[in-house]
């Protein structure tokens, strides 16, 4: 009965096609497609773009030894290291127990493990612009009805 509820792994290892190894330090902005794992240090902005098919969002994995000083923008992210700068994740963000983020975090779905720390703001963004039009502000309707009375 419970076998069908088995949790699927979030990280598809085949998607991680780029590695910045521990001991490597890069100064400058990075742009990647598909997936990237950072075990080293990056001083600059890190931007991921979706694969050529447009269906697979970019994936950034920052290990416990990884360090980014700059803004990060990608489709999905698993953070277990340090980010000093804003973090903008289009889909799913996972902050693991050693994650340290200083800056504003924008996300759609968030999983935050015990021990992860954020110094800044957490901002949940709407799923898509298409669904944003389906939102009805009930408070405004109530206020308008009260004025009519």
Secondary structure, DSSP 8 states (H G I E B T S, - for coil): -GGGG----S--GGGEEEEE-TT-EEES-EEEESEEEE-SEEES-EEEE--TTSSS--EEEE-TT-EEES-EEESEEEE-SEEES-EEESSEEEE-TT-EEES-EEESEEEE-TT-EEES-EEE--S-HHHHTT---HHHHHHHHHHH-
